Amino acid sequence: MNDFTISIVSWSDKQAELYSIRRAVFIEEQNVPESIELDGLDPDFIHVLASDKNGRPIGTARMDRKGKIGRMAVLQNHRRRGIGRQMIQALMEYGRKNSITDFHVSSQVAAVGFY
């Protein structure tokens, strides 16, 4: 049994939670400039949010309407528990229900082995 939940969410409803994860992983941990991380496209994407058993945000990813998945981030102390895999599965399941048939992952070179 997982001690986390995975939900499909909208940017407008969960922006603070989604951004808090991406800020911690991409901006603070990986030193990605905030101007690159916040590209202004988030309202147009489908988002997934992983939360711990207390409802705290621990992971996120996004997918465009053509099936491109990116901005995958899991907080450091929650990695290697299958959260990323389940987030991708949730996005793909949502996509299939909404006529998306091809999926693509946008990733940093260092993260390719994860996929």
Summary of the structure (lengths in Angstrom):
residues: 115
radius of gyration: 13.2
end to end distance: 22.7
largest distance: 38.3
contacts: 319
relative contact order: 0.19
helix: 43%
strand: 25%
